[in-house]
């Protein structure tokens, strides 16, 4: 099983940047696809970005394309979400998720397919 701990959230103004980090532990990170999701108050948990086991493929939800970048450092067992040009509608709790896979290039946007989750980190963007 993979344990996940997010960090890097905070309160910023519109237009600012944040980098979220997800520290992973466990022997299975190297064959896990990773994802970032977010949940705003009163709303469902939504997909933000995902990266394949081999780091060659990434996918983003449309509202964050061109502003957010997901990456991973397998040597450090870390996953990152660089968020630029933040908007108030990006305000949410952000969650890191992991799923083991045999598909080296697989990317997954469905939350229900991820069995491992972190506790979340709050991102608040004000006007």
Secondary structure, 3 states (H helix, E strand, C coil): CCEEEEECCEEEECCCCEEEEEEEECCCHHHEEEEEEEECCCCCEEEEEEECCCCCCEEECHHHCCCEEEEEECCCCEEEEEECCCCHHHCEEEEEEEEECCCCCCCCCCHHHCCEECCCEEEEEEC
